Amino acid sequence: MFKIKHADSTTEARTGELKTAHGIAKTPFFMPVATKLTVKHVTPMELEEMDTQAIITNAYIDSLRPGLDIIKKYGGVHKLMNFHRTIFSDSGGFQTLSDTFLQEATDKGAKFTDPFSGVVKQHTPEQIIQIERELGSDVAMCLDHVPKKGMTAEQVADATRRTHLWAERCKRYHDAHDNKDYYDRRQLLFGIAQGGLDKNLREKSAEFMNKLDFDGVAMGGLCIGEKKEEMFNAVKWQIPHFSKDKPRYLMGVGSPEDIIEAVSLGVDCFDSIYPTQNARHCHIFTSKGTIKLDRGKYREDMSPLDPECDCYVCKNFTRAYLHHLSRSFEWTHHRYLSYHNVYFVVKFVERLRKALDKGEFKDFKKEFLQEYKKMGKDR
């Protein structure tokens, strides 16, 4: 299921292969987020052309729209989206951070407000796993209770305890139906370790999830407003308590500098809305750092977004033209800029993998960070 191909001699970084029902995803990999069965402004065909290893969707949102009846009619999310590679499905645990969605979290489950109808409905861990089975995702994520920033120590501890309880129930239900999965293919299941920014809770949560023997383990509740140092401390606390032969997933991280640091700590996969969200605000990734394309300085700039990038956008359009589209409120600029940012991150992680396999990760990391910070804060 997961095979380590190369381990770095100077850091905890490694490359590997995660085998799923839709092929092998090479690790480390970055997953663009397809919450509503689409990555914003980027098509499934384009994602495959970029050699995107995997994407992630949201099981809870998908169950509301288009709805499980439509998804099952098409034979699962892969066929509905026309995406033929690995798809992860988040349980909806991220929505426990939102007062708009979450009405109540108890040991029984989470009560969510349907954003489309306004109806409040209870979702148990078992129901969520059943939804993910009916989606036909390659990797299902357990339902977890994500503690919000600012919660008391007691509240964080209670959310972590509840996450453990829900994880046990998710695993039990998933195992009981393992030979009855939809679409004649086995679905993997990942647990999610929580614990806020508390070292003791983070370590205990990692140990707990590891003992449940999931197919992989994620670190959740990070990259939600805490300092970078706090986030990486949480990763450092948890990584040693995970089995080395299982994939490790840091949820919510998508900036190149954060990815490369997390990989050096032993993380194998990532997901984030970061590339497309930044694109919509004209924050563009380049090999020299981030530029703010809608600034006046780019009005007459006839160079590509990134001279070192070979994506479709960089090969065909100038900064001046894309600046014009952004200042003219033409929606095509969202598409072009989103494509570039997603392509940039996917190819960055691909280069990172290759450097690891060649035993050149230390030099790659140093050189990349030196170059990437040259632009500074171009705001």
C-alpha positions as CSV (number, residue, x, y, z in Angstrom):
1,M,0.0,0.0,0.0
2,F,2.8,2.4,0.9
3,K,6.4,1.8,0.0
4,I,9.4,4.1,0.9
5,K,11.7,4.5,-2.1
6,H,14.4,6.7,-0.8
7,A,15.3,8.2,2.6
8,D,17.4,11.3,2.9
9,S,20.6,10.9,4.8
10,T,20.6,14.5,6.4
11,T,16.9,15.0,7.2
12,E,13.7,13.0,7.8
13,A,12.6,13.5,4.2
14,R,11.7,10.6,2.0
15,T,10.1,9.6,-1.3
16,G,7.6,6.8,-1.6
17,E,4.7,5.4,-3.5
18,L,1.1,5.3,-2.2
19,K,-0.8,2.6,-4.0
20,T,-4.6,3.2,-4.4
21,A,-7.4,1.9,-6.5
22,H,-6.6,4.5,-9.1
23,G,-2.9,3.9,-9.4
24,I,0.3,4.9,-7.6
25,A,0.7,8.4,-6.2
26,K,4.4,9.3,-5.8
27,T,5.2,11.0,-2.5
28,P,5.7,13.7,-1.4
29,F,2.7,15.1,-3.3
30,F,0.5,18.2,-3.1
31,M,-3.3,17.9,-3.5
32,P,-5.2,20.8,-5.0
33,V,-8.5,21.2,-3.2
34,A,-11.7,20.3,-5.1
35,T,-14.3,21.0,-2.4
36,K,-17.3,20.9,-4.7
37,L,-15.8,18.3,-7.1
38,T,-13.7,20.9,-8.9
39,V,-10.5,22.7,-8.3
40,K,-11.4,26.4,-8.8
41,H,-10.7,27.5,-12.4
42,V,-8.6,24.4,-13.2
43,T,-10.1,21.4,-15.1
44,P,-9.5,17.8,-14.2
45,M,-7.8,17.2,-17.6
46,E,-5.4,20.1,-16.9
47,L,-4.6,18.6,-13.5
48,E,-3.7,15.3,-15.1
49,E,-1.6,17.0,-17.8
50,M,0.3,18.7,-14.9
51,D,1.0,15.2,-13.5
52,T,-0.9,16.0,-10.3
53,Q,-0.6,12.9,-8.2
54,A,-3.9,13.4,-6.2
55,I,-6.6,15.8,-5.3
56,I,-8.9,16.1,-2.3
57,T,-12.7,16.7,-2.2
58,N,-15.1,17.3,0.7
59,A,-17.4,14.3,1.4
60,Y,-19.9,16.4,3.5
61,I,-20.3,19.1,0.9
62,D,-20.5,16.6,-2.0
63,S,-23.2,14.7,-0.2
64,L,-25.3,17.8,-0.3
65,R,-24.6,18.9,-3.8
66,P,-24.6,17.2,-6.3
67,G,-25.9,14.6,-3.8
68,L,-25.1,11.0,-3.3
69,D,-27.9,9.9,-5.7
70,I,-26.1,11.7,-8.6
71,I,-22.7,10.5,-7.6
72,K,-23.7,6.9,-7.3
73,K,-25.6,7.1,-10.6
74,Y,-22.3,8.0,-12.3
75,G,-20.4,5.3,-10.6
76,G,-18.4,7.5,-8.1
77,V,-16.6,10.9,-8.1
78,H,-13.9,9.8,-10.5
79,K,-16.3,9.2,-13.3
80,L,-18.4,12.2,-12.5
81,M,-15.4,14.5,-12.5
82,N,-13.6,12.7,-15.2
83,F,-10.5,12.5,-13.1
84,H,-8.6,9.2,-13.2
85,R,-6.0,9.5,-10.5
86,T,-6.1,9.3,-6.7
87,I,-8.9,11.2,-4.9
88,F,-8.9,11.8,-1.1
89,S,-12.2,12.8,0.6
90,D,-12.2,14.9,3.7
91,S,-14.9,14.0,6.1
92,G,-16.2,17.5,6.8
93,G,-14.2,17.8,10.0
94,F,-12.8,21.1,8.8
95,Q,-16.4,22.5,8.9
96,T,-16.3,22.1,12.7
97,L,-14.2,25.2,12.6
98,S,-17.0,27.2,11.1
99,D,-19.9,28.7,13.2
100,T,-21.9,28.8,10.0
101,F,-21.7,25.0,9.6
102,L,-21.3,23.6,13.1
103,Q,-24.2,23.8,15.5
104,E,-23.0,21.3,18.0
105,A,-20.3,18.7,18.5
106,T,-21.0,15.8,20.9
107,D,-19.6,12.3,21.3
108,K,-22.5,11.1,19.1
109,G,-21.4,13.2,16.2
110,A,-21.5,16.7,14.6
111,K,-24.6,18.7,13.8
112,F,-24.1,20.7,10.7
113,T,-26.2,23.3,9.0
114,D,-26.8,22.5,5.3
115,P,-25.6,25.8,3.6
116,F,-27.9,25.2,0.7
117,S,-31.2,24.5,2.5
118,G,-30.6,25.7,6.1
119,V,-31.6,22.4,7.5
120,V,-29.6,21.2,10.6
121,K,-28.7,17.5,10.5
122,Q,-26.8,15.2,12.8
123,H,-23.8,13.4,11.2
124,T,-22.2,10.5,13.0
125,P,-18.8,9.0,12.3
126,E,-20.5,6.0,10.8
127,Q,-22.7,8.1,8.5
128,I,-19.7,10.1,7.3
129,I,-17.7,6.9,6.4
130,Q,-20.7,5.6,4.6
131,I,-20.9,8.8,2.6
132,E,-17.2,8.5,1.7
133,R,-17.7,4.9,0.6
134,E,-20.5,6.0,-1.7
135,L,-18.3,8.7,-3.1
136,G,-15.8,6.0,-4.1
137,S,-12.8,8.1,-3.0
138,D,-9.5,6.2,-2.9
139,V,-8.7,7.6,0.6
140,A,-11.3,8.4,3.2
141,M,-10.5,10.7,6.1
142,C,-12.0,10.1,9.6
143,L,-14.4,12.6,11.1
144,D,-12.5,14.8,13.5
145,H,-13.3,17.7,15.8
146,V,-10.9,20.5,15.0
147,P,-10.2,22.7,17.9
148,K,-10.5,26.4,17.1
149,K,-7.7,28.8,17.8
150,G,-8.4,30.5,21.1
151,M,-10.1,27.5,22.8
152,T,-9.3,26.9,26.4
153,A,-7.0,24.0,27.3
154,E,-10.0,22.1,28.6
155,Q,-11.9,22.6,25.3
156,V,-8.9,21.5,23.2
157,A,-8.4,18.4,25.3
158,D,-12.1,17.6,25.0
159,A,-12.1,18.0,21.2
160,T,-9.0,15.8,21.0
161,R,-10.7,13.1,23.1
162,R,-13.8,13.3,20.9
163,T,-11.6,13.0,17.8
164,H,-10.2,9.8,19.2
165,L,-13.7,8.4,20.0
166,W,-14.9,9.3,16.5
167,A,-11.8,7.7,14.9
168,E,-12.4,4.4,16.7
169,R,-15.9,4.4,15.4
170,C,-14.9,5.3,11.9
171,K,-12.3,2.5,11.8
172,R,-14.7,0.0,13.2
173,Y,-17.4,0.8,10.6
174,H,-14.9,1.0,7.8
175,D,-13.4,-2.4,8.7
176,A,-16.8,-4.0,9.0
177,H,-17.7,-2.9,5.5
178,D,-14.3,-3.4,3.9
179,N,-15.4,-6.3,1.7
180,K,-18.5,-4.5,0.6
181,D,-17.1,-1.3,-0.7
182,Y,-18.8,0.4,-3.6
183,Y,-17.5,0.2,-7.2
184,D,-15.5,-3.0,-6.6
185,R,-12.4,-1.4,-5.2
186,R,-10.9,-1.1,-1.8
187,Q,-10.9,2.3,-0.1
188,L,-8.0,3.3,2.3
189,L,-8.7,5.1,5.6
190,F,-6.6,7.7,7.2
191,G,-6.9,8.8,10.9
192,I,-6.3,12.4,11.9
193,A,-4.3,13.4,15.0
194,Q,-5.2,16.6,16.8
195,G,-4.1,18.2,20.0
196,G,-4.0,22.0,19.3
197,L,-0.7,23.5,20.3
198,D,-0.2,21.4,23.4
199,K,2.8,19.1,23.2
200,N,1.4,16.5,25.5
201,L,-1.9,16.3,23.7
202,R,-0.2,16.2,20.3
203,E,2.1,13.3,21.3
204,K,-0.8,11.4,22.9
205,S,-3.0,11.9,19.9
206,A,-0.3,10.7,17.5
207,E,0.3,7.6,19.6
208,F,-3.5,6.9,19.8
209,M,-4.0,7.2,16.0
210,N,-0.9,5.1,15.3
211,K,-2.2,2.3,17.4
212,L,-5.4,2.1,15.5
213,D,-3.4,0.9,12.5
214,F,-4.9,3.2,9.8
215,D,-3.6,3.1,6.3
216,G,-2.1,6.5,6.9
217,V,-2.1,9.3,9.5
218,A,-2.8,13.0,9.1
219,M,-2.0,15.9,11.3
220,G,-5.0,18.2,11.5
221,G,-5.9,21.5,13.2
222,L,-2.8,23.3,11.9
223,C,-2.3,26.2,9.5
224,I,-5.4,27.9,10.9
225,G,-3.8,31.1,12.2
226,E,-1.0,29.9,14.5
227,K,2.6,31.0,14.1
228,K,4.8,29.0,11.7
229,E,7.0,28.0,14.6
230,E,4.0,26.7,16.5
231,M,2.9,24.7,13.5
232,F,6.2,23.1,12.9
233,N,6.6,22.3,16.6
234,A,3.4,20.4,16.5
235,V,4.7,18.4,13.5
236,K,7.9,17.7,15.3
237,W,6.1,16.4,18.3
238,Q,3.9,14.1,16.4
239,I,6.1,12.6,13.6
240,P,8.2,10.4,15.9
241,H,5.0,8.7,17.2
242,F,3.9,7.6,13.7
243,S,5.0,4.4,12.1
244,K,7.7,5.0,9.5
245,D,6.0,2.6,7.0
246,K,2.8,4.6,6.8
247,P,2.2,7.9,4.9
248,R,2.1,11.1,6.9
249,Y,-0.2,13.9,5.8
250,L,-0.1,17.5,7.0
251,M,-3.5,19.0,6.3
252,G,-4.0,22.6,5.1
253,V,-0.4,23.4,4.1
254,G,0.3,24.7,0.5
255,S,3.0,27.3,0.4
256,P,6.2,26.2,-1.2
257,E,8.4,27.2,1.8
258,D,6.1,25.4,4.3
259,I,6.0,22.3,2.1
260,I,9.8,22.0,1.8
261,E,10.2,22.5,5.5
262,A,7.6,19.9,6.4
263,V,9.0,17.4,3.9
264,S,12.4,17.8,5.7
265,L,10.6,16.8,8.9
266,G,9.2,13.6,7.3
267,V,5.8,14.7,5.9
268,D,4.6,12.9,2.7
269,C,1.5,14.7,1.5
270,F,-0.3,18.0,1.7
271,D,-3.5,19.8,0.6
272,S,-4.5,23.4,0.6
273,I,-6.6,26.0,-1.2
274,Y,-3.5,28.3,-0.9
275,P,-2.5,28.3,-4.7
276,T,-6.0,29.1,-6.0
277,Q,-7.0,31.4,-3.1
278,N,-3.8,33.5,-3.7
279,A,-4.4,33.5,-7.4
280,R,-7.8,35.1,-6.9
281,H,-6.1,37.9,-5.0
282,C,-3.4,38.3,-7.7
283,H,-0.7,36.8,-5.5
284,I,1.4,34.9,-8.0
285,F,4.1,32.3,-7.2
286,T,7.4,32.6,-9.0
287,S,10.8,31.1,-8.6
288,K,12.0,34.3,-7.0
289,G,9.1,34.6,-4.6
290,T,5.5,36.0,-4.7
291,I,4.5,39.0,-6.8
292,K,1.3,41.1,-6.4
293,L,0.3,41.2,-10.1
294,D,-2.4,43.9,-9.8
295,R,0.2,46.5,-8.7
296,G,0.8,49.3,-11.2
297,K,4.5,48.3,-11.6
298,Y,3.3,45.4,-13.8
299,R,1.2,47.5,-16.2
300,E,4.0,47.5,-18.9
301,D,5.9,44.4,-17.9
302,M,6.2,42.3,-21.0
303,S,7.8,39.3,-19.3
304,P,6.0,36.1,-18.3
305,L,4.7,35.6,-14.8
306,D,7.8,33.4,-14.1
307,P,10.5,33.2,-16.8
308,E,11.6,29.8,-15.4
309,C,8.1,28.4,-15.6
310,D,7.0,26.4,-18.7
311,C,3.2,26.3,-17.9
312,Y,0.7,27.3,-20.6
313,V,0.1,30.7,-19.1
314,C,3.8,31.6,-18.9
315,K,4.4,30.5,-22.4
316,N,1.5,32.5,-23.9
317,F,0.8,35.6,-21.8
318,T,2.7,38.6,-20.3
319,R,2.5,40.1,-16.9
320,A,1.1,43.2,-18.6
321,Y,-1.7,41.4,-20.2
322,L,-2.6,39.5,-17.1
323,H,-2.4,42.7,-15.1
324,H,-4.8,44.3,-17.5
325,L,-7.3,41.4,-17.1
326,S,-7.1,41.7,-13.3
327,R,-7.6,45.4,-13.3
328,S,-10.4,45.1,-15.8
329,F,-12.2,42.6,-13.5
330,E,-12.2,40.0,-16.3
331,W,-12.9,36.6,-14.8
332,T,-10.5,34.9,-17.2
333,H,-7.6,36.2,-15.1
334,H,-8.8,34.0,-12.2
335,R,-8.5,31.0,-14.5
336,Y,-5.0,31.9,-15.9
337,L,-3.6,32.8,-12.5
338,S,-5.1,29.8,-10.8
339,Y,-3.7,27.5,-13.4
340,H,-0.2,29.0,-13.0
341,N,-0.2,28.8,-9.2
342,V,-1.4,25.2,-9.1
343,Y,1.1,24.2,-11.8
344,F,3.9,26.0,-9.9
345,V,3.3,24.0,-6.7
346,V,2.7,20.7,-8.4
347,K,6.0,21.0,-10.4
348,F,7.9,22.4,-7.3
349,V,7.0,19.2,-5.4
350,E,7.9,17.1,-8.4
351,R,11.4,18.7,-8.5
352,L,11.6,18.2,-4.8
353,R,10.9,14.5,-5.2
354,K,13.6,14.2,-7.9
355,A,16.2,16.0,-5.7
356,L,15.4,13.5,-2.9
357,D,15.8,10.5,-5.1
358,K,19.2,11.8,-6.3
359,G,20.4,12.5,-2.8
360,E,20.4,16.2,-3.4
361,F,17.6,17.4,-1.1
362,K,19.8,19.5,1.2
363,D,21.2,21.5,-1.7
364,F,17.8,21.8,-3.4
365,K,16.2,23.1,-0.2
366,K,18.9,25.7,0.4
367,E,19.0,26.9,-3.2
368,F,15.2,27.0,-3.5
369,L,14.7,29.1,-0.4
370,Q,17.5,31.5,-1.3
371,E,15.9,32.1,-4.7
372,Y,12.3,32.1,-3.5
373,K,12.9,34.9,-0.9
374,K,14.6,37.2,-3.4
375,M,11.4,39.0,-4.3
376,G,10.6,39.6,-0.6
377,K,7.1,40.8,0.3
378,D,5.9,42.2,-3.1
379,R,2.7,43.8,-1.9
